[in-house]
Amino acid sequence: MGPFSKLNNENIFKTINTQDHYHLFSTMLSKHFYSNILELLRFLTLILVISIEAFFIAHQDWKFISHFIILLLIIFLYYLSKPASSVCYLVDFCCFKPPSFCRVPFSTFLENASKIEGFNSESIAFMSKILSSSGQSEETYLPPALHYIPPKTHQQESIKEAKMVLFPVMKDLLLKTKLSPRDIDILIVNCSGFCPSPSLSSIIINKYYMRSDIRSYNLSGMGCSASVIAIELAQSLLKTQKNSYAVVLSTEILSTGWYSGNEKPKLLLNCLFRMGSAAILLSNKKETKNTSKYKLFCTVRTQSAFEDKAYLSAIREEDSNGKLGVTLNRDLLEVAAETLRTNITILGSKILPFSEKLWHGVSIVRKKFAHKDQEINYYEPNFKTVVQHFCLPTSGRPMIRDIAKGLKLSERDIEPALMTLHRFGNQSSSSLWYELCYMEAKEGVKKGDRVWQLGMGTGLKCNSVVWECLRPIVGESSVGPWADCVHQYPITAINKGG
């Protein structure tokens, strides 16, 4: 996603009109409360039948055995009819720390860009402005292929980059969890813009000599929300494959997405996206409960690709000179707001306490039937009643702050997103894991806390994952990508910046 620099003066959540909001809330009620009502009716029916049977047992001693058997049968059928639940544990995860020779200060980036044929002076000035207002520091990283003049963007360089970011983080995860590659039952690799053949998942399988029966998947074209989508895919697979381990590898290959033309909407990604990758180990094994960090609490996926405006809001295409790049259209802000609002509303219906849902519903109904001259604001539910930590899209400081405003988040709540953007830049789908890694390095996640990871990607789609912490998270400040700098954060100037 782009920098969303025009969001400073307008809340992203205010772009949906009253009628759309009312329709959305009504649809959400019918879809997500219907199952709860049915479950309540089933439970009340069970209580009624048990009460009747208990009455007969108490007043007809000679039929005690028959009634007792019927009672047991009813209870058995009730629990048998309930949908089977499958627990998904997040055992552990690792994030990639790029080598120091990949660091790209602004001056180096602009000097190299000025020497590349194809960029005019106006494009250089535009990229300089984007860098200075991006919210990222001089410490971010680009792959070796983009340090050359001109950048090396052919297939083999992209494969080298993929190996550079995926092999180390996979190795770190196996060492951290003391697993063998042959213990892995499911492998999911997500990378939006680079899809080689053999696939990235096949490259990993070949490197680590994984089993012949491993179930492997490769996700491409999913944008910055791909990691959250991969988590939900892994959860679905673990429901059907018992007693298994699943690994999710999340990254973005930058060399294949470099744009060398002069169309400003396509130049944004050159400035904002930086190196990064994450490896996540999931499991449904009972014995992993005591050692896992988190348990998957809830997932929500929403998208609006069925609308042309959303579908075309961020699209990879050639410019007038035939140079390939990703265009971020002006409609992106509007459709992003609508998709985000839908996702948050549905998530709220699943996890918010009844009181928050009630006040929100009442405010919608009041606004629907209020007089035109009467000003009634929506009641914005307080997600902090059920979620303690937030991993937000690192698409830019204005975007982070607008989401925070809509969710009533404090400066401390958005600190992980702002600091991740500052230290590592926008690492696409893996950014959410650097944010969680920051929280752990600061030892801010406690047992019982819930963490909400919110991802937005092209299409346009919005995806949420909520985790519940199973044990105290300690000792992470000395390992991982934040080990050498976490003591320097937070930086107050960034928190107060726009």
N, C-alpha and C positions, 0 to 999 in steps of 0.2 A: 504494500500500500504506500501511497505517497506521503508527503509531509503534512498535508491538511492544514496548511498555514492560514487558510481563510476562516478557520473555525474560532478564532480568538474572540469574536464579538457575538457569537451565536451558539447557543447550546445545541449540540448534535441531536438531542432527544426532542427538540421542539419542532422538528421538521414534519412530523406526522400530524395531519389534521384530526379534528374531533371525530368525524365519521369513521375514518380509518382506524383510529384508536378503539372506538366503541366496537367496531366489527371484529378487530383483532382480539379484544378481550372476550367477546361473546364466543368466538371460535375456540379460543383457548379454554374457556369454561366447558364447552361441550365436549372437547377432545380429551382434556386431562382430568376433569372432575367426574366425568361419566363413570370411569372405571372405579373411582373411589366410592361413588354412590352405590354401585353394584356390589362392591366388596362389603360395604356397610349393611346392605340388605341381606347379603348372604350370612353375615355374622349375626344379625338380629334373628333371622330364620333359625339359625343353629341354636341360639339362646332359647327361643320359643319351644323348639322341639325338645331340647334338653329339659326344660322346665316341665313340659307335659310328661315326659318319661319319668322324671324324678317324682312327680305326683303319683303316677301309677305304681312306681316302686315302693313309695312310702305307704300306700293304702291297699296294695294287693301283694302280700308277702308270698302267696303261692305261685305268682308269676314273676318272681324276682329275677330268675336266671334269664328268661326270655326277654324281658325288658332291658336287662343289663347288656345282653348281646346286641340288641337293636341299638341301644345308646352308643356302644362302642363302634358299631358299624357306621352310624351316622357321623360320628366324629372322624372316623377314618376316611370316609368319603369326602368330608369337608376339606381336610388337609390334602387329600389326593387331588382335588379339583383346583387347588391353588397353583398358580404358575411356579415352576421350579426356579429358584433363585441361584445364581452363580456368582460367587465372590471373586473379585479381581484385585489382587494385591500388587502394589508397586514395590518391588523388592528393593531396588536401588536404581540410580541413574548417574551418568557421567557427562560432562560437557568438555568440549575440545578447547584447549588453550593454544592458539596459533603461535608459531615460533616468532621470535623478535624480528627476524629479517623480513617478515611480511608486513611489518608496521608501515602505515602510510600517513604521515603528517599532511596537513592541508597543503603546505607549500610544495611538497614532493608531488602530490596528486596534481596540482595545478600546473607545475612546471612540466611534468610529463605530458599532461593533456595539451599544453600549448605547443609541444613538439610533434603532436600527432596530426598528420594531414587529415583534413575533413572537419576539424573543429575550427570555426571562425572566432574572432575576438568576442563577439556577442555571446557565443556559447560558453566560452571560458569565463566571462564575467558572470553569466547566469549560474554556472556551477560553483563559482566562488561564493556567490550570495547564498546558495542553498547550503553549502557546507557550513558557513558561518552561523546560519540560523537553524541548523539541523538538530542541535542538542547533543551531538557527539563530540568526543574529544580528539586530540591528536594521536591517541593510542590505538585506534582501530586498525584492522588488518584487511588486506586484499591478497588474493592468491598470487604466487610468483608469475603466472602467465600475464597478469595485468600490470606488472612492474616493467614489462618490456615496452619498447617504443618501435613500432606500434604493438599493442597488446596481441598476445597469441591466443586466438579464439577458436582454433580448429579442434577437431574431435579428440585427438590424442592428448592434448593439453588439458582438456576438460576431464578426461579419464584420470590423468595424473592428479588433478585437483581433487577428484572424488576419492581416490585412494588416500590422498594426503589428509583429508578431513574425516574419513570413515574408519580407516584401519586403526589409528591410535585410540579413538574413543571406544571402539569395539574391544580392543585389547584391554583398556583400562576397566571397562565394565566387567569383563571376565575375571580379571585379577581381583577386583573389588568384591565380587560376589563368590569367588572361588569355584566358578563353574567351568566345565569343559565345553568347547563349541558343539560337541556331540550331545550335550544335554539340552540343547535348544530344539524345541518342537515347532515353533512358528517364528518366521522372520519377516518383518515388514520394513521396507525402506521407502521413505518419502523424499522426493526431490522434485520441485515443480517444473523447472525449465530445462532439465537435462535428462533425456531418456535414451541411453545407448542400448545397443544389442551386441552381446548379451547384456541383460539388465543389471542394474546396480546390485540387486539382491543376489544375482548369480555370481557377480564379482566377489561379494562377501562369502558366499558359500564355497567358491573355489579357493579363496585365500585361506579359510579356516577349516577346510576339509569337513564340512558339516555332513550330517546324515543324508542318505539318499531319499528318505521319506519325509524330510522337513517340508513344511508347508510355507512356501515363500510367496511374497506379494510385493509389487512395485507400484507406488502411487506417484503420478505425475500430474502437472497442471492444476494442482489444488491450491497454490498460493501459500500465503502465510499461515493459513489455518490447517495445513496438511498434517502437522504433528498431532493435533487434537483429533483429527479424523482417523489417523492411524491408531490412536489409543482406543477409539470406539470400535474399530475393525478388530483389533486384538481382543477386546472384551467379547465381541460376538463369537469369534473363533474359539475362545477359551470356554464358552458355554457348551460347545459341542465336542470339544477335545479335553477330556478330563485329565487332571493330574499332569499339567503341562507347564512349560516355560515358553514365554513369547518375548522376543526382542524387537523393539522399534528403534530404527535409526533415522534421524531427522536431520536434513541439511539442505543447502541450496548451493548449486555450482554457479559461480559468478562469471567465470570466463566465457561461458556460452551465452550469457545474457548481456554482455557489454554492447553498448550502442555507440557508434562512431559517427553519427550524423548530427544535424543541427536543429532538430525539432525539439523544442523545450519540454513538452510533455513526456518525451522519451528519455531526456537527459537526467531526469530525477533519480532513476534507479541506479545510474552510475555513481551518484553522490551518496546515496543512502544505504545501500545494501553492503554488508561486510561479511567476512568469513565467520563460520560457526557451524557446529554440529553437536548433536546429543545422542546418547544411547540410553535406552530405558528398558529395564527388565521387569516384565509382568509375569504373574503366575496365579494359578488357582489351586495350587497345592496347599493342603491344610497345614503342613509342617512349616510353611513359609510365613504364617501369620505372626509368629513371635519375633521374626527377624526382619520383616518387611517394614518399610517406612510409612507407607500409606495404603489405604483401601479406597477403591473407586466408589464414590458415593452417588454420583449422578452425571449423566451426559445429555446434552441437547444439541441437535443440529438443525439449522435453518438456512435456507438459501432462496434466492430470487432470480435464478437464471432463466426462469420461464418468462420474465419480462425483458424485452429488448433493451430497455434503458439500463438495467442492471447488468445484463449480459455483455453489453458493449462498453461499460464504464471503465474497465481496465482490460486491455486486450493486446496481445502480441501481434504485431503486423509490420509490414514494410513501409518505409517512408517513400516520398516521391522519387528518391534516388535509388530505391531498392534495398536500403539498409534496414535490417531487422531490429526492432526494439519494442518495448512495452509502452503503450500509450495510456496515460491516466487522464480520462476525460472529465469535464466539468461536472457531469452528472454523478460522479463518484461519491461526492459528499452526501448528496441527497439519498441515494440508494443505500449507502453504507449506514446512514442513520436509520432508515426503515428496517433494514435487515437486522441491525443490532438491536433495535427496539423489540422486534418480534422475538428474537432469541432470548432476550432478558425477561420478557413477559412470560414466556413459556417456562423458563427456568424458575422464575418466581413462583409460578403455580405449583411447581414440584417441591420446592425446598423451603419457601417462606412459611412462617407460622400463620395460623388462621387469622389472627388479628390484623396482620399486615395485608393479607389478601382482601379481607373485609373492607378496610378503610379505602383501599385502592379501588375496589369495585363500587363502593358507595360514591366516591368522587367522580367516577366515570358516568354513573347513572345521573347524578346531580347535574353534571355539565351537559348531558344529553337533553335533559328536560328543563334546563334553566332558561330564563328569558334572555333574549339576545343582548340586552344591555347589561345583564348581570355577569360579572367576571368571577368565574370559579376555576381555580387551578386544580390540576390533577394531584392526588396524593401520591408522591413517589415512595414506593416501599423501601424500607431500610434493610438492605441485604446484610448489613453488619450484625444483624440479630442472629444470623446463622453461619456467616462466613467471616473468618478473621483475617485472611490474607488474599491478595489479589495480584494475579499476573496478567497484565494488560498488553495489548498490541503496542510494540515499540515503533509506531509509524511516525512519531514526532511528538514534541512536547505539547503543542496545541491539542492534538488528538487525545493524548493521555489525560490532559486536564479537563477536556470536555466530557470524556467518559466518567472521570472522577466526579465532576459536578453533577451529572445525571444520577450517579449511584451514591451520592452523598459521602464521598470518600475524603479522608484527610490527607495532609501532606505525607504523613507516615505511611499511609496505605499505598500511595503511588510511588514511594521511594524506590522500590525494587525496579519498577519500569523505567523511571528517569535515570537511575544509576546504570542500569544495563545499557540503555541507549547511549549514555555518555561514554562508558568504558568500552563497549564492544560494537556500538552501532546497531542498526537493524539487521539481525541475522535471520530474517524471515521466520520460518516455522520453528527453529530451534531457540529463538529468543525467550520464549516462555520458560524454558528449562534453565537458562542463565539467570532469570529472575528468581526462580525457585531456589537455585543454587546460592544466590545472594542472600535470600532469607535464611537458609540453613547456615551459611557462613557467619551470619550475624546472630545465630542461635535464637531466632525469633519465633520458630515454629515449635509449639508445645503439643504434647499428647492430647488428643481430642479436638485440636484445632482443625478447621476446614480451609482448604486452599482452592480458589477458583481460577482456572486458567481459561482465558478468553482469547480466541483466535479469529481473525478475519482474513478472508482470502478472495482472490478473483473469482468471478462467476455470477453474481456475488454471493458469498456464503459467510456465515458466522457460526462458530461452534464453541461450546462450553464444556469443560470437564471440571467437576468438583471432587477433590480428594479429602479424605479424613485421615489425620495423622494418628498412627497407631502406637508410637513410642517417642520418647524425647529424642530430638535430633541434636547431637553434640559432636564436637570434634571435627566438623566439616570446614572450619576456617583455615586449616593447615593443608587442605587438599583442594584440587579443582582449580578452575580458571581464576578464582578470586583470591587465591592463597597469598599472592605477593602484593596485593593492593587493597584488600577489604578494609584494612585499618584506616585507609585514607577516606573512606566513605561513611556517611553521606557527605556530599559537598553542598554546603548551604546555598551557595550562589546558584546552583542548578535548581534546587528546590524552589527558589524564589523567582527563577527565570520564567519567561513566557513561553 
